[in-house]
Amino acid sequence: MLKKLIVTALFSPLVFHGVQAQNQPKTEMDMKVEALLSKMTLEEKIGQLNQYTARWEMTGPAPTGSSEQELLEEIKSGQVGSMLNVTGAEATLKAQKLAVENTRLGIPLIFGYDVIHGYKTIFPIPLATASSWDPSAAELSAHIAAVEAAASGLHWTFAPMVDISRDARWGRVMEGAGEDPYLGAKMAAAQVRGFQGDDLSADNTIAACAKHFAAYGFAEAGRDYNTVEISEYTLQNMVLPPFKAAVEAGVATLMNSFNVIGGLPSTANPHLLRDILKGEWDFDGFVVSDWNSIGEIKNHGVAPDLKEAARLAIIAGSDMDMEGYSYVPFLKELVDEGLVDEALIDDAARRVLRIKFELGLFDDPYKYSKLDEQGLVLNEEHLQAAREVARKSIVLLKNENNLLPLKKEGQKIAVIGDLADDKDSPIGSWRAQAIAGSAVSLLEGIENAVADQNAVAFERGPVYVSNEPEFTKHLQINQTDPTGIDQAVELAQKMDVVVLALGENCFQSGEGRSQTDIGLKGYQQQLLEAVYEVNKNVVVVLMNGRPLVIDWMAEKVPAIVEAWHLGSEAGNAIADVLFGDYNPAGKLTVSFPRSVGQCPIYYNHFSTARADDTGTVFWSHYTDESNDPLFPFGYGLSYTTFEYSNLKLSASEISADQTLKVRVEVKNTGTVDGEEVVQLYVHDLYGSIARPVKELKGFEKIFLKAGESKTVEFELTADDLAFFGADRSWKAEPGDFNLWVGTNSQMGLKGAFKLK
């Protein structure tokens, strides 16, 4: 296993680049990899670093077009190491035979696909699942996705996305775990375990890929693919912890990000890939570029042509070229010219081959392509799991006068809103092989739950989207035809309570879907105000992939349920919460802004030098809005109430080798059984660099029966208090700390201690 690569004079085209000598093989697998590598020509090694997307339906004959024929010949000649977007056991079997039965050494392909939150059984979007604060839910979601993907011929998923993001304008916030690195790390590790299991060679596991390395979620102005400008301290303390957690969990691969950091594209960044990932973290899997991110090095203005982009990428540590068309044409030429050390090619090929061995593809290249997917995909057990995870992901934002839960009988319910009858949006963006329009709608979920369906009436209101939603196309929000508002108002007047579905179409969030306006679009606000005017008993069900600006709603409407895009069983899961069959326990993992002008907004910010109101204008604030979020990180209500008391610390002072125990008593003071996420936050008062006002350092989800109390204990060590400081190293610095234990990032019992 290659322990560390030393690369010198990275940007000089005239200097020979070297790496340390390969360590002697230590395991049987090491010996297999080295034995195969020793038989390979330079061209064959480079072929392993090349990934193409499918260009025709692999279950049929190749078309006669030149690009399709070229791909066919390249696969047969060993110039392709991996393919993406080939799905289905029949298709992958045919493509695999092209490689195994025609290439000189019979090296199998690895098939990758974006299996993000389910394959055919769709789970909540990752942002929603993170809101469960339940890593086991994330692990289950990933495991079932792996089972279905593997049964369909796939070996590898481009997930989890572990980018930390603080900006709701960025569309891909839906794909991650939110704004906090501690929670993000827990969810990242859980998803890796879910996808990969204990044995990557098992036929119900697939290789995972932590993405995007690094800082993609910090794109300026929340605009996708945009520049990132952050300090090394923010990179280390906020961005990298989930990636490190994924590596420690054994993640097989990582994917580069599209952005620059400090002007250097991530795909050509040796500090990220060589120094940190493959050096400090000793990662022995491989790094794949994002789609053409090697070719886009030229677009960033760092390489004049594709050849130089290829040189920079391979030197930096990008092992596989996804749809960049740069390695096969130029790497051999660069080696022959002495501009790239062949040892770099060996290292990259070695990493790719290792994962193929670990997947068991050399033992049986067709093992994933001969499974009968009947019964393994979209079965009742998987759907029940999707419903359970969806229920856990729902966050109750407001419930004045206990309007919720609703009654299953004796209550007339109006269901209003185009999204209420939408069977497609709940599937969410990045939906793999989901069947379009297959989700349980909110309306269906409510009708399934009530005793008498005649007590439920539906009005669509204005159509929300006026074109056919597509993954690759912009939505056209209806802004010209308010037809349906009058009918909705008429219905609302007649009914006891209104369930109003508002939010986003699923293709309003996701890749390439940044927005400057994150409020309600189209006629939604007008519909809301008109309905509220005639019936104050309004329950808003939000369906969205990002935090929304809902200040009017939050002030006026008595009940708000954040339901996100919950997947295949969305409607049933929401109904479980609306009618009290499940007591909501989700908590936000992203702050909801009061105004888009607050973005980026996050709880673990620095205090600034002028954080407090001075009575003059000379302090850090807005003149037209509060600094605080509308709903903070960690926030979420229940149908019961919880009381925190008796916060106790085992010591007022600990040394670096001691453990601080933090105990708190939590009591369910309501009349309903429920779950609570107990959260521990810490503030390092003085450090070698400024420290955040609060940092999540622990959480525990507990179940309490009505009236029951439980003591929750956390343990803190110096490792938990470590950070990347002024001396550019990770360590805990002695000093004073405050801590809080409570129900969200703004509320909690306070304690203090000292680290000697």
N, C-alpha and C positions, 0 to 999 in steps of 0.2 A: 504494500500500500504506500503510495506516495505521500510522505509526511508533509513536505513543504516545498514549494517552488520558489526559486529565487530568480527574479527577472530584473535585468539591468538595462539602463538606457532605453526606456520603453518607447520613446517617441523618435528615436533616430532610425531612419530607414537603412542605415549602413552598418549597424552594429549587430553582431551575432548574439542571439538570446539563448541562454542556457537554463537548465533546471538541474536540481540535485539528482544524483544517481538514484535509480529505483532501489528501494529496500528489497531485501531478499523476500520471496514469498513466504508467508507465515501459515497459511491455511491451505487446505485442499482446493478451495475455490481460487485462491491467489495463484496456485500452480496451474490450474486449468486456464485461467485468464492469460497468464504469461505464456503458456504453451501455445495457445491459439494466436496470441499477438506475435509470437516469433515466426509464425508461418505466413503472416500477412504482408503483402506488398504495401508500399506507401499509399498507393491509390486505393487499396482496399481499406486501409485504416481511415483515410479521408472519407470514404463512402459511408463508414459508420457514423460520421459526424453530420450527415446530410439528412434533413427531414423535409418531405414534400406532403402537400395535401392531396387528397383524392381528386382526380380530374374526370372520373367517369364512375358510373354505377358498377362497382366491382363484381356484381352478380351476373353481369352480361359481358359480351365481348368488348374489347377495347375499341373505341371509335377510331376512325381512320385519320383524324386530325393529327397534324405534325406533333403538337405538344403531348398528346396522349401516347402516340407511338414512341416519342422520345422517353417518356416516363417508363413505359413498358420495357424498353431496352436498358434503361439505367437500372431498373430493379434487377433485371436478369444478369447484368454485368457487375453487380455488387457496389453500385454507386449510391445506393440508398440504404440508410440504416434504420429509418423510422418513417412511418406515415401517420398523418392525423386525418380525422374525419372519414375514416373507413369504418363503418359500423355494421353490425350484424355478423353472426357466426359464419354464414355462407360467404359474405364478402371478404372477411378477414382470412378465411381458409384459402380462398382463391388467390388473394394477394400474397399470402405467406408461401404458397407453393411456388409462385413466380420466383421468389428469392431463394428458398431452400433447395429447390430442384434444378435451378439453373446456374447459381453462382458457384465459383470454384470451391469455396470452403463451406457452402451451405449455411451461412450465418443467417439466423432468422431476423425478421423485422420486429420492431416493437410498435404497437398501434396505440396512439394516444387520442384523447377526446376530452372536450370540456364537460366533464361530469361534475357539476358544481353543487347542486343541492337535490340530487336525485337523477336517475337515468330515465325510467318510465314512471315509476312511483315517485312523485315529486314532493319533497319536504319543503318547509318554509325556507325563504331566502336566508343566507347566512346571517345577515344582520338581525333577522327575526329570531333565529335559533339562538344566537348569542344573548338575546333578551331573556331567554329562559334562565340564564346564569347557571346552567346545568351542563357541564362538559359531557356527561354521559348521554345527553340528548344529541349533542353534536356528533359524538362517536357513533351512536346508533344510526343516525341519518347517513353518515359516511359509509358505515358498514353495509347497509342495505343498498346504497348506491353502488358500492363495489360488487356486491353479489350480482346485481342485475347487469352491470356493465361487463363483468367477467363472463357471465352467461351469454353475452352478446358479442364475444370475440375480442374484447378490449383488454389491454394490459396496463394502461397508464391513464391517469386523469390529470388535467392541468388545474389542480386544486389541492389544498385550500389556498384561497387568497387571504393572506395574513396582513395586508397593508393596514396600518393605523391611519385613520383619517379624521380630521376635525372640521370638515367643511361639507355641509349638506348640499352645496351646489354641485359637487362632484357626483356624477351619476353612479359610479361604481362603489359608493359607500354601501350600497345594498349587498355587496358581495363579500364584505369583511365583517369583523366583529365589533367595529366601533372605534372609539377614541382612546381607549386605555390599553397600554402595553401589557399590564399584568393579566387582565382578563383576556386580552388577545392571545397571549402566550398559552393560557390554559386551553382556549378553544382551538388554537393551532395544533397543539399536541394531541388533543382528543380526536380531531379530524384525521390526523396522520395515523393514529392507532386504528381508527375506524376503517379507513381505506386499506391499510396494509396488513392489519392483524398481526399475529405473532409469526406468521410464515408467509413470506412474499411468494413462495412457490405454490401455495395452496390455490386451488382453482376457484376460490371465492374471494380472493383479494386482488387488488391492483396497486401499482406503484403510485404514490402521491407526488405532488409537485408544489412546493411552497412558492408563492409568487406575491408580488413582483419585486425583485431584489434590485434596488431598494428605493423607498420613499415615494413611490408612485402616488400614494394617497395625499401627499403634500403639494400637489400641483398648484401653482399660483392661480389665484382667483377661482379655484375649483374647476378649472377648464381641463378636460381630459387631454392627455399627451403633452401638457404644458411643462414649462421649465420648473424645476425645483431648486430652491435656494435655501438651504438650512445649514446650521452649524454642525460640526462633528459631534458636539455634545447632544444636540437634539437627535441626530442620526443614531448615536449609540444608546441613549437613554430612552427614547420614545419609539423609534422605528425598528430597531434590530431585535429587541427581546423576543417577539413572536417567531422570527426566523430562527433564532438560536434555539428556542423551545422545540421547533419543528425538527431541527437537526438533531437535537438530543433525543427526540422521539424516534429517530431513525428514518426520517424522510429520504426517499430515494433520489429525488431530483429537486432542483430549484429552477425558476425561470427569471430571466432578466426583466427589468422594467424599461419602459420606453423613454423615460425622462433623463435629463442631465442632472448631475449634482455638482455644483461648483463649476459648471460649464463642461463637464466630462460625461458623455453618455454612459449609462450604467453598463451597457454591453461591452464597453471598452474601458472599464474601470478596474485596474488591477488591485487598488486598495480594497474594494469590496470583495472581489472574487478570489484574489490570491492571498492578500494579507489577512483578511478577516475570515472569510468562509473556508477556504482550503488550508489556511495557515493556522490561525488562532483556534478555529473551531474543528479543525481536522476532518472536514467533510470529505467523504470518499465516494459520494454519488456523482452525478454529472449535472451540469448547468446547460439549460436549453435557452436559446434566445426567444424573445417574444416574436410574433409574426413580423418577419423582415426587420427586426430591430438592428441586425448587423448592417443591412443595406441603408438603414436610416441614420447610421453614423455619418454618412455623407450629408444627409439633410440637415443635421445639426451643425455642419460646417467644420467638422473635426477631421474628415478624410476627403481628399479630392475625388476619389473614385472607389469602386467596389473592391478592388485589389487591396488598397490601403486599409479599407474598412475591415476586410478579412484578416489582415495582419494584426491590426490593433485588437480585434476581438479574440483571436486565438491566443495572443500573448497575454491579454488581460485575464483569460480563464473561461471564456465562453466555449463550451465543449461541443454543442450541437447547434447547427444553423437551421432554424425553422423558416422555411420559405424565403430565405435571403439570397439564394443562388450565388453564394460567395465562396464557400469552402471548396466545393468540387472544382470550379474553374481555376482557382488561384492558389490554393495551399501548396500543391506540389511545386508549382513555379516559384513560390516564395521560399520553399525549402531549398530548391535547386540553386536559387540565387543567394543563399546564405542569409536571408532576411528573417527566416523563422527556423528555430531549432527543431529538428525532427522529434526530439524528446517531448516537445509540447504536443505534437500529434499523437505520439505514443500514449502520453498521459490522458488525453481526451478520449482516445479510443478505448483505453483500458477501463476508464470509468463507465463508458457506455456498455462495453462487454460485460462488466461486472453485474450491472443491473439485469441484463438479459440472462445471465447465469442464475442470478437470485430469483428471477421469475420462473425458472425452470424451463425456459424456452429451448435450451440446448438438449435437455432430456426428451422433450416432446414439443416441437414447434407448433403443433396443432392442438395442444391441450385445451386452449380457451375457445377454439373454433369448432369443437365437436360436442360441446355440451348442448343438451336439449333445453332451451330457455323456457319451454312450457312449464309453468308452475313456479319458475324462479323469478319471473318478472311480473310486476303489477298484480301480485296475489293478495288475498284478504289479510294475511298476516302483515304484509308490508303496508297496506292501506291503514290498518289499525295503528301501526307504529307512526305513520305520518300524521294521523289524527292526534295521537298522544303528544308528539313533539309540537304540533301546531298549537294545541291548547296551552302548553307550557310557554309558548313564545308570545302570547298575547299580553299586552300591558294595559291595565286600567288606569287611565289618566285622570278621570274625574267621575264622581258619582254622588252628586248632591241629593240630599233627601232620600237616599237609598232607592233611587229610581230603578236601579238594577239590584238583584236579578228580576227579570220579567216573570210573569205568571204564565204557565202553560195552558191554563184555562181560565175563563171568566175575564179575559182582557182582550179587547179588540186592538190588533196591531197593524199599523200601516207600515209597509216596507217600501221605501222610496229611493230612487237613484238608479242611474244606468248601471253603475258598478254592482248593484245588488243582484242583478240578473246575469251578470257577466261570468261565464264559466271558463274564460280564458285568462283574464288578468290575474286571478289567484295563483296560476301556475308560476308567474313571475318571469323575469328575464333569465337568460342562461338556463334554458329548460331542457337541454340534452334531447332525448328522444320522446319527450312527453307528447301525448296525443292532444292536438289543439282542441280547446273547448271541452276538456275532459274533467275539469275540476268541479267539485260540488260548490254551487253558488251559494251566496248568503241567503237568498230567497229560498232555495231548496233546503238549506240547513234549518231555517226557521220553520218551514212547513213540515220537515221531518220531526221536529221537536214538540210541536204543539199538539194538544189533545184533539182539536177540531180545526182542520185547515180552513174552514169557512170563517174563522176568526181572524185570518190573515188576508190582507188585500194589498195589491202591488200597483204602484204607478212608477213608470220609468223616469218621468221628468224629461228634460232636454237630453238629446243624444250627446254623449260626451266626446267621442272621437268620430270624425266624419269620413275618414278613409280606412282602408283595411290595414290594421296594425301589422308591421313586419319588423323583424329583428334588424334589418339593414336599412330601414327607411325612417324618415322623420314622421312623427304623428302630426295629423292635422286636427287640432282641437276645435270643436264647434264653437264659434264665437259670433254666429250670425242668425241662429235659429233657436229662440227660447221656447219653442213649442213643447208643452208638457208641464210647465210650471203651474198653470192654472189648474190643471187636472190633479196635480200633486197636492196643491193647497186645498182643493175641494175634498180630497180623500183625508188629508190630515185633520180637517175640521170634524170629521165624523168619528174618529178613532180615539181610543184611550191613550195610546202611545205611538210615537213614530220612531222607527229604526231607519236612519238615513245613511246610506252608503256614499262616502265621499273619498277623494284622494287622487290616486294616479292609475292610469293604465299601466300595465306591467312594462310596456316599452317606453315609458317616460323616464325610467331609471335603467342603469346598466352602462355598458361601455359606449362612449361617444354621446352620452346624454346628459351633459352638464347644463345647468339652468341658472340664469340670474334671478328668476322669479320662482321661489319655492312655495308660493301660496297656492290656494285652490284655483284651478284653471277653468276656463270656459264659463258656464253659467252656474257653477257649483255654489259660489258664495251667494248669488242672487236666489237660488233655490233654497238654500239653508235659511236665509233671512225671511223669505216668504213663508216657509213652513213654520218657522219658529213664531212668526207673528200670530198664527192662528192656533198653535198648539205648543205649549211650553214644555210638554213632556217629550223631549227629543233625545234620543240616543244616537249619537254619531258613531258609526263604525268606519274608522279610517283604514283604507287599503292603499299602501304606499311603500316605496322602496327607499325612502329617505325621510329625515325629519322635515316637517312642513311648518310654515309660518301660519299659525291658527289662532292668533291673538283674540279676534272677535269671538270665535267659537269658544275658546277657553273661558272668556268672561261671561258669556251668555248661556251657553248650552249646559244643561245639568249633568249629562253623562257622555263621556267620550271613551271609546275603546280603540286602542291602537292595535290593529290586526295585521298590519304589514301585507305581504303577499305570502300566503300560508301554504300553498301547494295543493295537492290533489284533494285533500279532505278539508279544505279551508272552511266551507260553509257549515259543515257539521261541527268543526272545532269552535267556530265563533258562536254557534248556537249553544254549545255546551257551556260557554261562559255567560252568554246573555241570559240563559234560563237557570243558572246556578248549579248545573250538574258538575261544573268544575269551577272552583274558586280561583280567580286569576292571581298569579304570583310573579308574572314577568316584571322585569325592571329594565329601564332604558340603558343602553350602552352608548348612546349618543345624546348630546344635549340638544334640546329643541330651542331654537332661537326665537326671540320675540319679533325680530326683524331680520331680513336677509343681510342688512347692513352690519349685523354683529358677526357674521361669518368671516373667518373661522372662529368658532366658539367651543370651548372645552373646559372641563372642571380643573384639570391639573396644570393650570397656568402659573406663571411667576406673579409675584405680588406687585411688581413695578415699584419705583421709588416714591410714587405719589398715589398710593392705592386708596387712601381714605379721604372722605369729603372734608374739605378745609373751610367750607362756608364761602369760598370764592370759586372762580372758574378754574383755578390752577391745581387741578388734580385729574387723574386719568379716568375720564368718563365721557359719555355722550351728552350733548345738551338736549337731545330729543328722545332719548330712550334709556332704559335701565341697562346697567352692565350685566345683570343676571339673566340667565336663560329663562324661558317660559317654563320648561320642565327640565330639571337637572339630570346629569348622569346618575344612574342608580335609582331613579325615581320610579315608583309604581305602587298602586293602591291594591287593596284586597276588599272582599266583602266582610272581612272582620278587621279588628284593630289589634295592634301589638304595642306592648309597653316594654321599654328597656329600663333596667335598674341594676344597682349593685355592681357597677364597673370596678373591677379589682385588678391591679397589676401585681405580679409576684415579687417585684422589686422596684425600687425607684431608680436603681442604677445597675447596669450590667457591664461586664467586660466583653471583649471580642469573642471569647470562647464560651460565653454563657447564653442561655435561652431565657427570654422574657415571656412569661405566660400571662395572657390577657383574658380575663373571664368577665362575662356579662350574663345577666339573667334576662330572658325574654319571655313575656307572658302574652298569651292570646286572651285579650280582654273583651272580645266580642262573643257572639252567640253562634258562630259558624266555625267549623274546622278550617284550617288554612295553612299555607306555606309562607314563610318569610325568608328573604335573603338577607342575612346578617352580614354587614359590610364593615371592614376594618380599614381605616385610613391613617396615614402617618404624615407628619410634616417635620422635616429636618430644618431647624430654625436657622442655622448658619452653616454654610459649606464653603468649600474652595471655589465653587461657582454657585450662582443663585439656584435655589431648589424650589420645586413647585409648592404651591400653598397646601396641596393635599395630594397624596398618592395612594391608590388602592394597594393594599398589601395582603389582603386575605378576604375570603367570603365563604359563607356556609349556608346552604339552603336547608331549612329545617321545617318539619311538619309539626303543628301543634293543634291538638283538639281544643275546642272552646273551653276556656278557663285553665288550660294547662300551661305550666311554666317549664322552661328548660334552661340549663346553664350551658352556654356556648363558650368554648375555649379556643383561643388562637395562640400560636407560638411565633415569636419573632427572634431571629438571630441576626448577627452582624451581616450575614450574606443577604438577608432580606433588605437591609438598609444600605447596601452597596450601590454605588453609582459611578458613572464615568466622569471623573473630575478634572481639575485643572492640570494635573500631572499626566493626563491622558491614560489613566489606568483605572480599573474597576476595584473599588474598595469602599468600605464603610469608614467614614470619618468620625472621630470622637466628637461629642457635643450634646446639645439638648434637643429633645424631640417632643412634639405633641402627638397625641393620637386620639382618634374618635372611633367609636363603635356605634353604628346606627342603621337606619333604614334607607338612607341615600347619601349622596356626597355632601349635602347641605345640612343634614340633621344627624346628631349623634351625641352620646355621652363622651365627655372629654377627659383625658388623662395626660400625664407627662412622665418622662423618664430621661435618663442620661446614659449615653454610651461612653464608657471610659476608654 
